[in-house]
Amino acid sequence: MPNPDSLALAMTLRQMFTGYWVSQSIYAVAKLGVADVLRDGPKDIGQLGQALHVDKSGLYRVMRTLAALGLFAEDHDQRFGLTPLGSLLQTDVPGSMRSMAIWNGELPYRAWGSVMHTMESGEPALKHALGMKLFEYLSQEPESRRVFDDAMTGLSIQVSQAVVSACDFSAIKRIVDVGGGQGTLLAAILAAHDQLQGILFDLPPAVENARQQLDTAGVGSRCEVVGGDFFEQVPAGADCYVLASVIHDWDEEHSLRILKQCRRAMDQGSRLLLVECVISDSSEPLFSKLLDLQMLVVTGGRERTESQFRDLLTAAEFRVTRVIQTSAPECVIEAVAI
Protein backbone atom coordinates (compact mmCIF):
# COMPACT_ATOMS: atom_id res chain seq x y z
CA MET A 1 0.00 0.00 0.00
CA PRO A 2 1.27 3.51 -0.75
CA ASN A 3 2.32 5.59 2.22
CA PRO A 4 -0.52 8.13 2.82
CA ASP A 5 1.96 10.84 3.77
CA SER A 6 4.00 10.22 0.64
CA LEU A 7 0.85 10.35 -1.51
CA ALA A 8 -0.18 13.68 0.04
CA LEU A 9 3.23 15.12 -0.68
CA ALA A 10 3.07 13.88 -4.26
CA MET A 11 -0.31 15.56 -4.73
CA THR A 12 1.06 18.81 -3.31
CA LEU A 13 3.94 18.68 -5.76
CA ARG A 14 1.58 17.78 -8.60
CA GLN A 15 -0.46 20.88 -7.80
CA MET A 16 2.68 23.01 -7.93
CA PHE A 17 3.38 21.78 -11.45
CA THR A 18 0.18 23.45 -12.66
CA GLY A 19 1.28 27.04 -12.05
CA TYR A 20 1.77 27.90 -15.70
CA TRP A 21 -1.52 26.24 -16.64
CA VAL A 22 -3.25 28.86 -14.53
CA SER A 23 -1.13 31.80 -15.70
CA GLN A 24 -1.58 30.91 -19.37
CA SER A 25 -5.33 30.47 -18.92
CA ILE A 26 -5.44 33.98 -17.46
CA TYR A 27 -3.31 35.16 -20.37
CA ALA A 28 -5.80 33.66 -22.85
CA VAL A 29 -8.86 35.40 -21.40
CA ALA A 30 -6.92 38.66 -20.99
CA LYS A 31 -5.71 38.55 -24.59
CA LEU A 32 -9.23 37.81 -25.83
CA GLY A 33 -10.72 40.62 -23.76
CA VAL A 34 -13.26 38.45 -21.94
CA ALA A 35 -13.61 40.85 -19.01
CA ASP A 36 -14.41 43.74 -21.37
CA VAL A 37 -17.17 41.69 -23.01
CA LEU A 38 -18.63 40.91 -19.57
CA ARG A 39 -18.45 44.54 -18.45
CA ASP A 40 -22.19 45.13 -18.90
CA GLY A 41 -23.36 41.90 -17.31
CA PRO A 42 -23.19 38.08 -17.46
CA LYS A 43 -23.31 36.20 -20.76
CA ASP A 44 -23.71 32.54 -21.60
CA ILE A 45 -20.89 30.68 -23.25
CA GLY A 46 -22.55 30.84 -26.67
CA GLN A 47 -22.79 34.62 -26.49
CA LEU A 48 -19.20 34.85 -25.27
CA GLY A 49 -17.86 32.60 -28.01
CA GLN A 50 -19.73 34.54 -30.68
CA ALA A 51 -18.60 37.92 -29.36
CA LEU A 52 -14.96 36.81 -29.17
CA HIS A 53 -14.98 34.74 -32.41
CA VAL A 54 -13.54 31.66 -30.69
CA ASP A 55 -14.50 28.03 -30.15
CA LYS A 56 -17.07 28.02 -27.36
CA SER A 57 -16.17 24.53 -26.15
CA GLY A 58 -12.55 25.40 -25.46
CA LEU A 59 -13.55 28.76 -24.07
CA TYR A 60 -16.01 27.15 -21.68
CA ARG A 61 -13.36 24.82 -20.28
CA VAL A 62 -11.01 27.73 -19.62
CA MET A 63 -13.78 29.87 -18.11
CA ARG A 64 -14.98 27.00 -15.91
CA THR A 65 -11.48 26.55 -14.52
CA LEU A 66 -10.94 30.24 -13.85
CA ALA A 67 -14.38 30.54 -12.28
CA ALA A 68 -13.31 27.86 -9.80
CA LEU A 69 -10.36 30.11 -8.95
CA GLY A 70 -12.57 33.14 -8.36
CA LEU A 71 -11.95 35.18 -11.51
CA PHE A 72 -15.47 34.66 -12.86
CA ALA A 73 -18.83 33.60 -11.48
CA GLU A 74 -20.59 30.69 -13.22
CA ASP A 75 -24.25 29.69 -12.89
CA HIS A 76 -25.95 26.41 -13.85
CA ASP A 77 -26.71 27.61 -17.39
CA GLN A 78 -23.06 28.12 -18.31
CA ARG A 79 -23.43 31.85 -17.86
CA PHE A 80 -20.41 33.78 -16.66
CA GLY A 81 -20.11 37.12 -14.92
CA LEU A 82 -17.29 39.19 -13.51
CA THR A 83 -16.09 38.95 -9.92
CA PRO A 84 -14.12 41.76 -8.22
CA LEU A 85 -10.95 39.78 -8.97
CA GLY A 86 -11.79 39.22 -12.62
CA SER A 87 -12.82 42.86 -13.00
CA LEU A 88 -9.13 43.79 -12.84
CA LEU A 89 -8.75 42.15 -16.27
CA GLN A 90 -10.85 44.92 -17.84
CA THR A 91 -8.94 47.34 -20.01
CA ASP A 92 -9.93 50.74 -18.67
CA VAL A 93 -10.22 50.39 -14.91
CA PRO A 94 -7.85 51.88 -12.31
CA GLY A 95 -5.03 49.44 -11.67
CA SER A 96 -6.00 47.22 -14.61
CA MET A 97 -3.97 44.01 -14.69
CA ARG A 98 -4.97 43.03 -18.23
CA SER A 99 -1.75 44.19 -19.88
CA MET A 100 0.30 42.58 -17.10
CA ALA A 101 -1.44 39.26 -17.75
CA ILE A 102 -0.76 39.58 -21.49
CA TRP A 103 2.85 40.65 -20.94
CA ASN A 104 3.51 37.78 -18.54
CA GLY A 105 1.98 35.28 -20.95
CA GLU A 106 4.15 36.33 -23.89
CA LEU A 107 7.82 37.30 -23.55
CA PRO A 108 8.44 36.09 -19.97
CA TYR A 109 6.66 32.84 -20.80
CA ARG A 110 9.04 32.34 -23.71
CA ALA A 111 11.94 33.00 -21.35
CA TRP A 112 10.81 30.33 -18.91
CA GLY A 113 10.70 27.84 -21.78
CA SER A 114 14.47 28.33 -22.04
CA VAL A 115 15.17 28.34 -18.31
CA MET A 116 17.87 25.68 -18.63
CA HIS A 117 19.95 28.15 -20.64
CA THR A 118 20.00 30.38 -17.55
CA MET A 119 20.89 27.46 -15.32
CA GLU A 120 23.78 26.46 -17.55
CA SER A 121 25.15 29.88 -18.54
CA GLY A 122 23.93 32.38 -15.95
CA GLU A 123 22.56 34.55 -18.75
CA PRO A 124 18.90 35.62 -18.99
CA ALA A 125 16.91 33.01 -20.88
CA LEU A 126 14.95 35.69 -22.73
CA LYS A 127 18.12 36.91 -24.43
CA HIS A 128 18.65 33.35 -25.66
CA ALA A 129 15.03 33.02 -26.82
CA LEU A 130 14.91 36.38 -28.63
CA GLY A 131 18.50 36.70 -29.75
CA MET A 132 18.82 40.02 -27.92
CA LYS A 133 18.22 41.57 -24.49
CA LEU A 134 14.74 42.61 -23.40
CA PHE A 135 15.02 46.38 -23.71
CA GLU A 136 16.78 46.11 -27.06
CA TYR A 137 13.90 43.95 -28.29
CA LEU A 138 11.28 46.38 -26.96
CA SER A 139 12.96 49.26 -28.78
CA GLN A 140 12.42 47.37 -32.07
CA GLU A 141 8.93 45.98 -31.44
CA PRO A 142 6.37 48.78 -30.86
CA GLU A 143 3.49 46.46 -29.97
CA SER A 144 5.51 44.59 -27.35
CA ARG A 145 6.71 47.95 -26.03
CA ARG A 146 3.11 49.16 -25.75
CA VAL A 147 2.02 46.05 -23.82
CA PHE A 148 5.05 46.34 -21.53
CA ASP A 149 4.43 50.04 -20.85
CA ASP A 150 0.73 49.44 -20.19
CA ALA A 151 1.59 46.56 -17.85
CA MET A 152 4.04 48.69 -15.89
CA THR A 153 1.53 51.54 -15.70
CA GLY A 154 -1.15 49.25 -14.28
CA LEU A 155 1.27 47.89 -11.70
CA SER A 156 2.53 51.38 -10.91
CA ILE A 157 -0.97 52.58 -10.03
CA GLN A 158 -1.14 50.04 -7.22
CA VAL A 159 2.42 50.61 -6.03
CA SER A 160 1.95 54.40 -6.19
CA GLN A 161 -0.95 54.28 -3.75
CA ALA A 162 1.16 52.26 -1.33
CA VAL A 163 4.19 54.56 -1.64
CA VAL A 164 2.21 57.81 -1.22
CA SER A 165 0.52 56.39 1.87
CA ALA A 166 3.79 55.19 3.42
CA CYS A 167 6.16 58.10 2.70
CA ASP A 168 6.25 61.73 3.80
CA PHE A 169 7.13 64.07 0.92
CA SER A 170 6.09 67.27 2.69
CA ALA A 171 9.65 68.57 3.13
CA ILE A 172 10.60 67.92 -0.52
CA LYS A 173 10.61 70.77 -3.05
CA ARG A 174 11.74 69.10 -6.27
CA ILE A 175 11.67 65.39 -7.15
CA VAL A 176 13.02 63.44 -10.12
CA ASP A 177 11.42 60.13 -11.07
CA VAL A 178 14.29 58.24 -12.74
CA GLY A 179 13.07 55.59 -15.17
CA GLY A 180 9.53 56.72 -14.43
CA GLY A 181 7.89 55.54 -17.65
CA GLN A 182 4.48 57.11 -18.13
CA GLY A 183 4.73 59.06 -14.88
CA THR A 184 2.12 57.21 -12.81
CA LEU A 185 4.10 57.28 -9.56
CA LEU A 186 5.27 60.86 -10.00
CA ALA A 187 1.74 62.03 -10.79
CA ALA A 188 0.45 60.40 -7.60
CA ILE A 189 3.18 62.03 -5.49
CA LEU A 190 2.63 65.47 -7.03
CA ALA A 191 -1.15 65.19 -6.66
CA ALA A 192 -0.74 64.52 -2.94
CA HIS A 193 1.69 67.41 -2.37
CA ASP A 194 0.91 70.80 -3.90
CA GLN A 195 4.32 72.25 -3.03
CA LEU A 196 6.23 69.77 -5.19
CA GLN A 197 7.77 70.29 -8.61
CA GLY A 198 8.75 67.18 -10.58
CA ILE A 199 10.87 65.89 -13.43
CA LEU A 200 9.92 62.68 -15.21
CA PHE A 201 13.00 61.09 -16.74
CA ASP A 202 13.21 58.00 -18.95
CA LEU A 203 14.16 56.92 -22.46
CA PRO A 204 12.38 59.06 -25.09
CA PRO A 205 10.08 56.22 -26.31
CA ALA A 206 9.05 55.50 -22.72
CA VAL A 207 7.95 59.08 -21.94
CA GLU A 208 6.58 60.14 -25.31
CA ASN A 209 2.95 59.81 -24.16
CA ALA A 210 3.52 60.79 -20.53
CA ARG A 211 2.53 64.45 -20.90
CA GLN A 212 -1.13 63.54 -21.51
CA GLN A 213 -1.24 61.38 -18.38
CA LEU A 214 0.36 64.11 -16.26
CA ASP A 215 -2.09 66.69 -17.60
CA THR A 216 -5.04 64.37 -16.96
CA ALA A 217 -3.84 63.95 -13.37
CA GLY A 218 -3.81 67.74 -13.01
CA VAL A 219 -0.07 68.00 -12.33
CA GLY A 220 1.29 68.75 -15.81
CA SER A 221 2.06 72.39 -14.97
CA ARG A 222 4.34 71.27 -12.15
CA CYS A 223 6.17 68.54 -14.04
CA GLU A 224 8.86 68.57 -16.71
CA VAL A 225 9.28 65.57 -19.01
CA VAL A 226 12.88 64.82 -20.00
CA GLY A 227 14.06 62.05 -22.31
CA GLY A 228 17.47 60.50 -21.75
CA ASP A 229 19.54 57.50 -20.70
CA PHE A 230 20.13 56.98 -16.99
CA PHE A 231 23.38 55.19 -17.76
CA GLU A 232 24.72 58.43 -19.22
CA GLN A 233 23.23 61.28 -17.17
CA VAL A 234 20.41 62.11 -14.76
CA PRO A 235 18.80 65.57 -14.38
CA ALA A 236 20.40 67.58 -11.59
CA GLY A 237 19.02 70.09 -9.13
CA ALA A 238 16.44 68.13 -7.13
CA ASP A 239 16.41 67.28 -3.44
CA CYS A 240 14.80 63.87 -3.94
CA TYR A 241 15.27 61.14 -6.54
CA VAL A 242 13.00 58.12 -6.80
CA LEU A 243 13.62 54.93 -8.77
CA ALA A 244 10.70 52.50 -8.74
CA SER A 245 11.31 48.93 -9.94
CA VAL A 246 14.37 50.09 -11.86
CA ILE A 247 17.35 48.64 -10.01
CA HIS A 248 15.91 45.12 -9.97
CA ASP A 249 16.12 45.01 -13.77
CA TRP A 250 19.91 45.10 -13.67
CA ASP A 251 22.96 43.22 -12.41
CA GLU A 252 25.38 44.77 -9.91
CA GLU A 253 27.55 46.52 -12.51
CA HIS A 254 24.67 48.21 -14.31
CA SER A 255 22.81 49.00 -11.07
CA LEU A 256 25.90 50.71 -9.71
CA ARG A 257 26.25 52.77 -12.90
CA ILE A 258 22.67 54.02 -12.55
CA LEU A 259 23.09 54.88 -8.89
CA LYS A 260 26.38 56.68 -9.50
CA GLN A 261 24.73 58.84 -12.17
CA CYS A 262 22.05 59.73 -9.62
CA ARG A 263 24.72 60.55 -7.03
CA ARG A 264 26.53 62.84 -9.49
CA ALA A 265 23.30 64.78 -10.01
CA MET A 266 22.60 65.12 -6.28
CA ASP A 267 23.83 67.46 -3.58
CA GLN A 268 25.10 66.04 -0.31
CA GLY A 269 22.16 65.23 1.93
CA SER A 270 19.67 64.84 -0.91
CA ARG A 271 17.33 61.86 -0.59
CA LEU A 272 17.19 58.76 -2.74
CA LEU A 273 14.15 56.48 -2.65
CA LEU A 274 14.32 53.02 -4.18
CA VAL A 275 10.93 51.32 -4.52
CA GLU A 276 11.76 47.62 -4.68
CA CYS A 277 10.88 44.27 -3.17
CA VAL A 278 13.23 43.30 -0.36
CA ILE A 279 13.95 39.63 0.22
CA SER A 280 13.80 38.83 3.91
CA ASP A 281 15.94 36.27 5.70
CA SER A 282 12.82 34.21 6.37
CA SER A 283 12.54 30.79 4.77
CA GLU A 284 8.83 31.38 4.12
CA PRO A 285 7.58 31.50 0.50
CA LEU A 286 7.53 35.15 -0.51
CA PHE A 287 6.48 36.94 -3.69
CA SER A 288 9.87 38.68 -3.77
CA LYS A 289 11.61 35.32 -4.20
CA LEU A 290 9.44 34.43 -7.18
CA LEU A 291 9.98 37.87 -8.67
CA ASP A 292 13.71 37.35 -8.24
CA LEU A 293 13.45 34.29 -10.51
CA GLN A 294 11.50 36.32 -13.08
CA MET A 295 14.33 38.87 -13.12
CA LEU A 296 16.86 36.07 -13.44
CA VAL A 297 15.38 34.61 -16.61
CA VAL A 298 13.96 37.79 -18.21
CA THR A 299 16.42 40.63 -17.64
CA GLY A 300 19.40 39.20 -15.80
CA GLY A 301 18.50 41.44 -12.85
CA ARG A 302 17.59 40.41 -9.33
CA GLU A 303 15.68 41.19 -6.17
CA ARG A 304 17.94 41.89 -3.19
CA THR A 305 18.09 41.53 0.56
CA GLU A 306 18.36 44.59 2.76
CA SER A 307 22.05 43.85 3.29
CA GLN A 308 22.64 43.68 -0.47
CA PHE A 309 20.88 47.01 -0.97
CA ARG A 310 23.03 48.57 1.74
CA ASP A 311 26.23 47.30 0.11
CA LEU A 312 25.15 48.51 -3.33
CA LEU A 313 24.17 51.95 -2.07
CA THR A 314 27.33 52.33 0.00
CA ALA A 315 29.40 51.63 -3.13
CA ALA A 316 27.51 54.46 -4.89
CA GLU A 317 28.17 56.88 -1.99
CA PHE A 318 24.81 56.70 -0.27
CA ARG A 319 23.89 55.87 3.31
CA VAL A 320 20.69 53.93 3.96
CA THR A 321 18.58 55.68 6.60
CA ARG A 322 15.61 53.30 6.76
CA VAL A 323 13.55 50.70 4.94
CA ILE A 324 9.82 51.48 4.84
CA GLN A 325 7.34 48.64 4.41
CA THR A 326 4.32 49.56 2.29
CA SER A 327 0.96 47.86 1.86
CA ALA A 328 2.29 46.38 -1.42
CA PRO A 329 5.07 43.78 -1.73
CA GLU A 330 7.44 46.68 -2.53
CA CYS A 331 9.34 48.55 0.18
CA VAL A 332 10.91 52.00 0.03
CA ILE A 333 14.65 51.97 0.71
CA GLU A 334 15.50 55.51 1.80
CA ALA A 335 19.09 56.75 1.52
CA VAL A 336 20.96 60.05 1.61
CA ALA A 337 23.86 61.18 -0.56
CA ILE A 338 27.12 61.33 1.40
N, C-alpha and C positions, 0 to 999 in steps of 0.2 A: 504493500500500500504506500502511496506517496506520503511524504511527511507534510502534514497540514501547514506547518509554518513555512516550509519551503515553497509550497504551492502559493501561499499568500504573497510571498516575496516575488515569486515569478509573475503573478498577476499585477503587482505594483510596477514591476519593471516593464511588463507588457504595456501598461497604461502610459508609461513615460515615452515609449516608442512612438506614440500617436501624436506627439506635439505638433509636428508639421502637417498632419492631416487636418488638424483644427485650424492652424494659421492659414493654410492654403484654401480651406473652405471659406474662411472669412475674406480672404483675398478675392475669391470668385464672386461672392455676393457684392463686395465693395466695387469691384471692377464693373460688374453689370449695372450697378446703381439700384439694387433692390430697395434699399431704404428710401431712396427718393421716390420710387414708384408707390411705396406704402405710406408716403407722407400724409395723404389725405384720408387714410383709413384702411382697414384690412381688405385683402383680396384673396380669392381662392387661387389655387395653383394654376388653373387654366388661364385665368386673367393675367396672372403674373408671367406665365410662359409666353403668352401672346404679346404682352406689353414689352417684354425684354427680347423677344425673337429667339428664344432658346427652347430646348427640349424640356417639356414640363416634367417628365419622369425623373430625369437626372436632377433637375432643379428641386423637385419635391424632396428627394433624398438628402440633398444638401441642406435645404431649409428645415427639414425634420430634425436633423442632427444639431443644427445651430439653435433651433428652438429649445431643444433639451438642455442646451448650455446657457439659455437665458437671453439670447440675442433677439429672438422673435417669440411671439405667442401664437400657438397653433390651437384651433378648435377641432371638433370632430368631423367637420366638413372640408378638411384640408384648406382651411382659410388661415392666412397668416397676417399678423399685425406687428407693429413695432413695440418693443419694450424700451424703457429708458436707456438700457445698455445699447440696444441696436440702433436707437435714434442717433447715436454718435457717428454712425456710418452715413448719415445724410451729408450732402455736399455743403450746404450753406447754413450751418448751425455753429454757434460759438464753440470752439474747441473740437471741431470736426476731426474725427480720426479716419475718415475715408481715405484720404491720400496716404496716410501712414500705413494703412492696411495694404494699399496697392503697392506702395514703395517696398514694403517688407516682403511682399509676395513676388517681386520681380528681381531686382539686382541682388539684394542680400540672399534671396533664396538660391540664386545661381551660385553665389559664393559658397554657401554651405554645401552645395553639391560637389565642390572641389576642396572640401575641408582637409583632405589628406595632404594636399599640396602645402597647406599651412603647417601641418604637423611635421612634414618632412623638411621643409625649407625655412620656416619661420616667416615667410612672406605672406601678405594678405591673399587669400584665395581668389578674391574678386579680380585682382590684377591678373592672375593666371587665367581666369575665365574670360575676361574681356580683352586681354592683351595690353591693358594700360591701367593706370591707377584711377580710382573713383572720380576724383575731381577733374582729371583730364578728360575722362569719358563724358562727364556731365557738360563740360564746356563745348563738346562736339555734338551732343544729342539734346536739342531743345525740349523735346517732350519729356525725356527722363529728368531734365533739369527742372521743368515745371512741376512734375510730380514730387520731386525731392523738396523743392522750395515750399510747395503747399503742405507737404507732410511736416516739415520743420515749423511752419507757421502754426499749424494746428497744435503741435506739441508745445510750442512756445506760449500759446495762449494759456494753457494750463500751468506751465512753469512760471509764467509771469505773475499770475495771481498769487502763487505761493511765495515768490520772491518779494513782491511789493508788501505782502502781509508780514513777512518775517524781518525785513530790513528797514532801517531808518535812514532816509535820504534827506532829512530836513536841513542838515548842515551843508549839503553839497550845493554848489553853484553851477557847475558845468560838468557834464558826464559824457563820455565817449563809449558807445557800444561797439566793440571791436568784433568783427565777424557777425554783425547783427542781422544779416539777411534782410527781410522785409520790414524790420523795425518793430516787431510786435512787443518785445520786452521793453525797448526804450519808450515806445508810446505809452505803455502802461505805467512806467515810472514817471514820465513827464505829466501824465494825466493826474497822478496822485499828488504831485508837488508843483505848484504853480511857479515857484521861484526858480525852477531848474531850466537851464538851456542844455541842448543835447546835440551830439554829432553822431550820426549813423555811418559806420565805416565798414565796407566790405568790397569784394570784387565788383566791378561795374555791372556784370550781368545779374549779380545777386540783388543789387539795390535799384535796378532800373525802374521797378514799379513801386518802390517803397514810398515815394512822395505822396501818392494817392492814399495809401493806408494811413500815413501820418496826418494828412489833412482831414481824412474821415474821422480820425480819433480826436481831432480838434487841437493838435499839438504842432502842426506843420510850421507855424510861425516861430516856434521856439526850437526848431530842429534843422540842422544842416545835414545834407546827404552828401557823402564824400566817397568816391570810388577809388580803390587802391588795393595794394597787396600787403598784408600784415607781415610778410616775411621781409619786406623792403623798408617800410616806414609806417608809422602810426601817427595820426593827428596829435599835435602837442597843445598844451595850454589848458587842460582840464584838471580838476582836482579829484576826479573819480573815473576809473576805467573798469568796464565790466565786460567779461568774456563768458558767454553762456554756451555750454556744450561745444566749445571750440577746442580746448586743449586735449580732450579725450580722443579727438580725431587723429592725433599725431604721436609719433614716437618721441623719445626723450630729446633727441637732437633738434627736431623741428619744433617741439614745444618750447624748448629753451630759446630758440631763435625768435619765436613770437613774443615770449615774455620779455626778452631783452629789448626788443623794439618798443614794447610798451614802457619799459623802464627808461629808455632814452627820451621818450616823449614826456615823462613825468617829472615833476619837482619832488624833492625830498619831502616825505610826509604825505604825499598824495596817496589815495586809497585805490587798491585793486580788488575787484570782486570776481572770483571765479565761480560760476554756477555749474556744478558738476556732481555726479554721484560720487560718494566716498565709500570705498569698501571697508567694512568694519573687520575687526579681528575675530568676530564671531564665526563659528562653523555653521551657522544656520543658513538655509537657502535664501539668498537675497537677490532682488532684481539687478542690483549693481554687478553681481558676478555674472549673470547672464548677459548683461549689456557689455561687459568686458570681453566676452567671447565674440559678440557681434563686431566689436571694434577690431578684434584680432583678425577675423576673416575678411572684413569688408574694407577697412582703411589701413590696418597695421597700427592703429592707435591702441589705447587702453584706458580702462578705469584705474584709479589709484587709491591707495590707502592714505590716511591722513599723514602718516610719516613720509610717504613718497611725495605728496604735495609739498610738505615742508622742505624736503631736500631740493626739489625742483625750484621752488620759489627762492630759497636761499641762494642757489646758484645764479639766479637772475637778479640778485640784490634786492630781494624783498624779505620782510619779516612777517610771518603769519601772526595775526592778532587774535583771531578766533575762527571757529567753524560753526556756522549757524544752520541748524536743522530746519527745513521747511516742511510744509504739509505734503510736498511731492517727494519722490525718491531723491531729487537733487538737493544738495546742500549749497550753502554759500561760504566759500573759503575767503575770508577777508584778510588782506595783507596791506602793509604800508611800504612805500619805497624808502630804502635806506641809503 
